[in-house]
Amino acid sequence: MASTLVDLIKAELGPDLTNQLASSLGLDPSNTRRALEGIVPALLAGAAQTAATQGGAERLLNLIREVIGQGNILGNFGSLLGSGSLLELGRTILSGLFGSRVDTVSSAIATQAGIRGSSASSMLASVAPLVLGVVGRQLSQKGGLSAGALGELLGSERGAIASLLPPGLSSVLGGALPGLGTAARAGADAAAAGSSMLRRLLPALVAVGAALILWSLVRSPERQPPAVSSPPPLSSLSLPGGAQISVRANSINDQLARFLANGTGSVPKRFVFDDLNFELGSTQPTAASLATIDTLAVILRAYPSTAILLEGHTDSTGDAAANKQLSQARADAVKAGLVRSGIDASRIQTSGVGSDQPLASNETEEGRAQNRRTELVVTAR
């Protein structure tokens, strides 16, 4: 019998790697094995749901290409465990597969395995790149990476995936896996019968619906359409020396420029970057973030006596030492960008804080997102 994707992934996660994964997360190996029993089908169910549409299959294919682009993840998985780059790649995959349901999936895995939600979340993020790596390898062996082939591969294994989902996830992810054996046939028969009755009742339903709409309009004449949020406005600021910058209201560059122009605030003064991000698993700022750094350099050139400290922060996911190393490297990358823009290196200090100074709880994805940040501290003005 041909091996299923679940079998192939479990083969990759042999006893040695499972024990290594448990060690990297500080978990008991037996709890880790129980968690993996739910994590593997949950990730595949999320992939199957995503690939159910053409657009979703294309997005999933891009994630698989991102995994492949990181090098031989399957061959080097053990050495990558606990690294910030693997966990960041995994968090991106989880967001793509589950969206706002990441915490729900993590909680169900935690309940099944008897571990904390944060541990389940870290394990999901660690294993997600390996799962997509196996899927990508299978696609390559079957003729190449394409959205159609991806949808066909995952669609052919929906039954096997659904049968292995933990009870707490069947209702959340099971809907992504239609067409399962007898239950699917019974559902089709029921749908056909329901369709016949619907045709008979349709005229009456239309009349009732029209009456309800009319009643609601009469009862709510003052109802307004929902407000559409507009992007934050840009502020135009004049700097000493004649430079002009356009910044979003209350962005870090807006706050910093106004603080330095005021001349009365005390130092040290701390600011949190609101739009500074990095390419996946690297220390390279994104294209949008480069604009933030360029504007910051303009401000610093206008105030040549100002000195700053750049601090990198992470969430608590993964190895603490690796997190500190990554946060230091990213703070150094921002400094390098400022120096390239003409700011004297002696005016800029950097520090990799890692996960030691969280702003929010690391038990939720929202809290972890807040904790992954870069801060700027004005140390002299």
LOKEGU-207518 format. One line per 10 residues: for each residue x negated, y, z negated of C-alpha. Coordinates in steps of 0.02 Angstrom, whole numbers. Example, Ala and Ser with C-alpha at 12.3 -4.5 7.8 and 13.67 -1.06 7.14 Angstrom:
BEGIN
-615 -225 -390 ~ -684 -53 -357
END
This chain:
BEGIN
0 0 0 ~ -64 173 44 ~ -114 280 -104 ~ -1 425 -149 ~ -67 599 -183 ~ -38 569 -368 ~ -146 412 -359 ~ -284 502 -265 ~ -288 645 -390 ~ -290 527 -538
-435 435 -457 ~ -531 600 -448 ~ -491 631 -631 ~ -571 472 -694 ~ -609 436 -878 ~ -773 533 -878 ~ -698 691 -804 ~ -545 677 -915 ~ -656 669 -1069 ~ -760 814 -1004
-601 915 -975 ~ -544 876 -1152 ~ -713 931 -1221 ~ -713 1094 -1122 ~ -543 1139 -1195 ~ -574 1073 -1370 ~ -437 941 -1356 ~ -418 759 -1406 ~ -445 645 -1253 ~ -280 553 -1283
-182 717 -1284 ~ -275 770 -1127 ~ -225 609 -1038 ~ -43 635 -1088 ~ -49 813 -1025 ~ -123 759 -858 ~ 20 635 -835 ~ 134 786 -822 ~ 16 913 -747 ~ -24 818 -587
157 790 -530 ~ 206 965 -590 ~ 73 1046 -480 ~ 123 938 -332 ~ 307 979 -361 ~ 264 1164 -359 ~ 166 1137 -199 ~ 310 1041 -120 ~ 432 1179 -165 ~ 316 1312 -95
290 1215 68 ~ 477 1189 95 ~ 483 1346 204 ~ 368 1401 346 ~ 313 1557 253 ~ 283 1461 93 ~ 182 1329 185 ~ 73 1465 260 ~ 43 1541 87 ~ 1 1371 14
-116 1337 160 ~ -208 1500 122 ~ -230 1443 -59 ~ -301 1278 2 ~ -420 1370 116 ~ -472 1477 -34 ~ -513 1318 -130 ~ -612 1247 16 ~ -703 1412 34 ~ -769 1397 -144
-878 1249 -91 ~ -868 1067 -141 ~ -748 1086 -287 ~ -705 901 -288 ~ -888 850 -297 ~ -936 985 -422 ~ -779 987 -528 ~ -867 926 -685 ~ -999 1062 -678 ~ -866 1196 -648
-758 1150 -797 ~ -742 1294 -919 ~ -811 1422 -796 ~ -722 1587 -773 ~ -722 1569 -584 ~ -631 1401 -587 ~ -501 1465 -710 ~ -471 1624 -612 ~ -447 1525 -452 ~ -329 1409 -546
-226 1554 -615 ~ -207 1623 -439 ~ -145 1453 -380 ~ -22 1439 -525 ~ 50 1609 -484 ~ 71 1555 -303 ~ 155 1390 -349 ~ 265 1440 -495 ~ 278 1629 -499 ~ 367 1684 -658
391 1502 -712 ~ 208 1475 -761 ~ 244 1490 -947 ~ 395 1374 -931 ~ 288 1241 -849 ~ 149 1263 -978 ~ 273 1247 -1121 ~ 346 1086 -1051 ~ 172 1011 -1031 ~ 125 1067 -1208
281 985 -1280 ~ 250 823 -1187 ~ 67 810 -1238 ~ 78 883 -1414 ~ -42 1026 -1380 ~ -33 1216 -1389 ~ 41 1314 -1246 ~ -123 1406 -1216 ~ -214 1239 -1201 ~ -85 1175 -1077
-102 1336 -976 ~ -291 1319 -972 ~ -279 1138 -918 ~ -156 1182 -779 ~ -273 1318 -716 ~ -423 1201 -725 ~ -340 1059 -629 ~ -246 1162 -499 ~ -400 1188 -385 ~ -438 1002 -389
-258 959 -341 ~ -260 1076 -192 ~ -433 1013 -148 ~ -366 835 -134 ~ -217 896 -31 ~ -336 990 84 ~ -447 838 104 ~ -297 731 152 ~ -242 859 280 ~ -417 862 355
-420 673 367 ~ -249 672 451 ~ -297 795 588 ~ -327 967 517 ~ -255 1110 415 ~ -87 1170 479 ~ 74 1226 395 ~ 174 1092 485 ~ 58 952 431 ~ 57 1018 253
247 1021 243 ~ 255 845 315 ~ 125 777 193 ~ 208 847 38 ~ 383 809 103 ~ 341 626 127 ~ 296 609 -58 ~ 439 704 -139 ~ 515 546 -211 ~ 353 487 -292
320 661 -362 ~ 495 686 -433 ~ 496 517 -519 ~ 343 567 -622 ~ 396 740 -678 ~ 409 762 -868 ~ 590 776 -931 ~ 568 958 -975 ~ 521 999 -795 ~ 646 894 -698
776 1032 -707 ~ 648 1168 -668 ~ 554 1087 -524 ~ 664 941 -474 ~ 769 1054 -365 ~ 619 1073 -252 ~ 624 889 -212 ~ 788 845 -125 ~ 822 685 -29 ~ 782 557 -164
850 383 -125 ~ 1024 335 -184 ~ 1051 497 -277 ~ 1022 594 -117 ~ 1144 486 -19 ~ 1275 505 -155 ~ 1246 692 -154 ~ 1269 696 36 ~ 1433 600 23 ~ 1496 718 -112
1444 867 -7 ~ 1540 801 144 ~ 1697 776 39 ~ 1676 948 -38 ~ 1657 1025 134 ~ 1823 951 191 ~ 1914 1020 39 ~ 1827 1188 58 ~ 1896 1205 235 ~ 2073 1178 169
2052 1303 28 ~ 1955 1434 126 ~ 2102 1549 173 ~ 2161 1559 -8 ~ 1983 1589 -71 ~ 1959 1731 52 ~ 2119 1814 -6 ~ 2073 1798 -189 ~ 1897 1865 -155 ~ 1965 2017 -62
2085 2054 -204 ~ 1945 2044 -332 ~ 1834 2162 -232 ~ 1976 2288 -214 ~ 2014 2277 -400 ~ 1832 2306 -446 ~ 1824 2459 -334 ~ 1980 2532 -411 ~ 1920 2495 -587 ~ 1744 2565 -558
1759 2720 -447 ~ 1605 2801 -522 ~ 1487 2654 -497 ~ 1323 2710 -422 ~ 1204 2609 -314 ~ 1051 2542 -406 ~ 908 2664 -418 ~ 759 2629 -307 ~ 593 2656 -394 ~ 470 2765 -303
281 2747 -311 ~ 192 2854 -441 ~ 155 3028 -372 ~ -20 3084 -326 ~ -101 3227 -418 ~ -225 3342 -331 ~ -363 3397 -449 ~ -501 3525 -425 ~ -669 3481 -503 ~ -818 3590 -547
-924 3622 -394 ~ -774 3631 -278 ~ -736 3444 -259 ~ -554 3394 -238 ~ -482 3223 -282 ~ -308 3147 -261 ~ -262 3025 -399 ~ -107 2938 -463 ~ -29 3025 -611 ~ -92 2947 -774
-216 2833 -686 ~ -386 2815 -768 ~ -467 2940 -650 ~ -327 3065 -681 ~ -344 3046 -870 ~ -534 3052 -865 ~ -543 3208 -756 ~ -419 3300 -867 ~ -510 3247 -1025 ~ -678 3310 -959
-600 3471 -895 ~ -520 3506 -1064 ~ -689 3515 -1150 ~ -621 3494 -1326 ~ -588 3308 -1349 ~ -705 3209 -1460 ~ -813 3063 -1403 ~ -820 2917 -1393 ~ -661 2918 -1291 ~ -594 2755 -1219
-498 2727 -1055 ~ -431 2565 -980 ~ -445 2541 -792 ~ -271 2514 -723 ~ -318 2472 -543 ~ -488 2388 -549 ~ -484 2208 -487 ~ -609 2085 -415 ~ -611 1961 -274 ~ -561 1787 -327
-694 1701 -431 ~ -825 1835 -398 ~ -895 1999 -461 ~ -852 2091 -299 ~ -721 2228 -325 ~ -573 2221 -206 ~ -559 2349 -66 ~ -429 2449 -164 ~ -541 2447 -318 ~ -688 2516 -219
-584 2673 -192 ~ -561 2687 -380 ~ -749 2673 -407 ~ -784 2802 -271 ~ -665 2928 -351 ~ -744 2894 -522 ~ -914 2935 -447 ~ -848 3101 -383 ~ -788 3145 -559 ~ -954 3095 -637
-1051 3199 -511 ~ -943 3349 -559 ~ -987 3325 -743 ~ -1174 3281 -739 ~ -1195 3280 -929 ~ -1064 3145 -954 ~ -1125 2971 -1003 ~ -1016 2817 -1004 ~ -1008 2637 -1063 ~ -923 2507 -952
-849 2359 -1046 ~ -790 2197 -965 ~ -654 2096 -1055 ~ -574 1926 -1022 ~ -435 1822 -1097 ~ -476 1673 -1210 ~ -453 1542 -1074 ~ -605 1431 -1048 ~ -780 1435 -1118 ~ -818 1590 -1222
-998 1601 -1165 ~ -949 1589 -981 ~ -816 1723 -1008 ~ -944 1841 -1083 ~ -1061 1810 -939 ~ -925 1846 -810 ~ -867 2004 -901 ~ -1046 2068 -909 ~ -1074 2033 -724 ~ -916 2128 -677
-961 2278 -783 ~ -1132 2276 -700 ~ -1047 2269 -528 ~ -949 2428 -566 ~ -1109 2513 -624 ~ -1197 2460 -464 ~ -1057 2539 -361 ~ -1075 2703 -456 ~ -1264 2703 -437 ~ -1245 2675 -249
-1133 2829 -248 ~ -1272 2935 -323 ~ -1242 2922 -511 ~ -1403 2906 -612 ~ -1412 2731 -688 ~ -1471 2804 -854 ~ -1299 2882 -879 ~ -1211 2712 -874 ~ -1220 2573 -1002 ~ -1130 2406 -982
-1067 2273 -1101 ~ -987 2103 -1076 ~ -865 2083 -1219 ~ -779 1925 -1156 ~ -625 1878 -1257 ~ -678 1955 -1423 ~ -563 2109 -1413 ~ -391 2057 -1347 ~ -257 2189 -1320 ~ -114 2062 -1323
-78 1881 -1366 ~ -168 1751 -1263 ~ -18 1634 -1283 ~ 75 1708 -1132 ~ 24 1743 -952 ~ 75 1926 -975 ~ -37 1942 -1127 ~ -183 1858 -1041 ~ -163 1975 -893 ~ -178 2125 -1010
-333 2052 -1090 ~ -422 2032 -923 ~ -479 2211 -899 ~ -623 2335 -882 ~ -635 2485 -998 ~ -732 2648 -984 ~ -795 2736 -1140 ~ -857 2916 -1130 ~ -1007 2917 -1247 ~ -1069 3093 -1210
-996 3243 -1118
END
